[in-house]
Amino acid sequence: AGVDLMGDEVRLTVGTDIGSTTNAVDTTIADLSARSTSGSIYLSETDGLNVGQIAAISVNRVDTDATTSAKADNTTQEDLFTGSNGNIYVSAGSMSLDGGSDTTALTATGSGNVLLTTTTGAITIDDAINAGTGHITVDAKTDINQNANVSTAGTATIDYRAQDGDITMADTAITLTNGGDINFEAGTDIAVSAIFSNGDTQGDVRVNAGGSITDAGDTFTDIVGSGLLITAATGTGTSGNALDTSIVTLTSSSGSGGAFITDSDDFTITSVTVDTNRVQSDGTADAQSSTQHDVVGTSGDVVLKGEDIVVEDGDDADSKGVEITGSGDLTLEASNELTLNTAVSTNSGDLTLTATADDVNLNSSVSSNGGAISVTSGADILSHADSTVDSTSTADTGTITMTATDNITADEMSSDGNITLIATNTAITFNDTINSESGLIIASAGTSITQVSGATITTASTGGVVLSAGTGSVSSSATITSSGTGNIRISSTGSDVDLNANVDAGSGHISVVATSGTLTQAADLTTTSTGTVDVEGNAVAMNDGTTTSSGSGNIR
């Protein structure tokens, strides 16, 4: 049960196995090269180990007459190598892998699995690891330093674990599978250069850090795969250097450092499951599975960018897609279209939704507990039935701003402060209630503004209401109320104003202006105290039974 080999430089060359699945060769050496042409390697080192090049070894052979002659191997030997589907298991206190004169430190030909593990220190990979079609596990007690490529093919997976340390990839280092899932797990930080699960069918990638996850360099896209499950106790990426990805689905959890991820294509926020294999000392592989849902943040900002972005409820079915529970801001920025099919929320931070060249589709709730909600579209903002936008809070600090190049379809909205809607070229349609506790409600459309029955517009305190249509009409079929001292203005510069429901300004002023069209008053205009009423149109039609009234203010 003692040490089997002691020495400085050791070269092992066999036809079958070195060690066995139940009894590894125990060593106390410094440098190693081991080759098995048709078997496996099972080796356990008591201290630090360097895998590299071992020079030709020369000894003196004693002849039959007791004299000696030099006996030397003809060539050097380097690396770890198995053929014919052999496994490689190497354990050491700490470990470095250097390919010697070539650029490869480890080759497992065929389907043999690879486990490199340390008991006290780091694993440093200075030259390439190629496992054929076998699974790879790199399991370090402290750090994993990857300065060269690590790859496998077939359906095999790669599994990294830095138990109490960092995983640091050099800028040019690649971790690559042929569609097998990849797991990176570190007790502290992870610096990512290139993690690729490529192939005809891409695999999923998990990156889990007890600290932060950062971009190690700009040579490659940081993460390529189907699904990305990313978790950082502090933060993922930075505001000045986001993680670059090419993925299909995303779930993220971040802390005080937030999450900054920029994807080169379309992606969906939902659930992701990553299935990898952790290689054991006997060469077998135990299945590992991790699942995470949604995007979750706390006090750090979350900024996610892509082309088309869709937010779905994950498999947890909690009706939430993105939730910031602390003071962090949230930004979802799509260069094309943004679609929310489940709830998106911040606690007290601002919430920004952008679709630069296409629509923003709001199919669920958008909420911030007192933060500013901003929605911007290069085309339409479409709030569908049962969607809500809510920025109310006990702090009375919330606001809502929507800006669209074309149309805005507004469903239910509630805010502490101002609500501003701007449809630069086209129309605004109110399909449900709009309420501000004390702010201005302002709607400005390039063409028309339509307020359907039941879509009341209400503000209080000093809050007012301004509806301004351009070339089209204003058609109001629900009440407009400012119950405090705020003023109300309803106008069209190019067409008609049709008032089919009451307008009440509390004690504020009312102006209704149809500069080039007909103003049709089929409901009451009311203010009190010193509030005045100003009605002007190219033509004015006041239906029988309607009233225009003030307290002591003038009516024109």
Secondary structure, DSSP 8 states (H G I E B T S, - for coil): ---SEE-SEEEEEESS-BS-SS--EEEE-SEEEEEESSS-EEEEESSEEEE-EE---EEEEE-TTS-EEEEE-SS-EESEEE-TT--EEEEESEEEE--TTSSEEEEE-TT--EEEEESSS-EEE-SEEE-TTS-EEEEESS-EEE-S-EE--TT--EEEEETTS-EEE-TT--EEESS--EEEEESS-EEES-EEE-SSS---EEEEESS-EEE--SSS-SEESSEEEEEESSEESBTTB-EEEE-SEEEEEE-TTEEEEEESS-EEES-EEEEEEEE-TTS-EEEEEEEE-SEEESSS-EEEEESSEEE---TT--SEEEEE-SS--EEEEESS-EEE-SEEEESSS-EEEEESSS-EEE-SEEEESSSEEEEEESS-EEE-TT-EEEE--TT---EEEEEESS-EEE-EEEESS-EEEEESSS-EEE-S-EEESSS-EEEEESS-EEE-TT--EEE-TT--EEEEESSS-EEE-S-EEE-SS--EEEEESSS-EEE-S-EE-TTS-EEEEEEEEEEEE-S-EE--TT--EEEEEEEEEE-TT--EE-SSS-B-
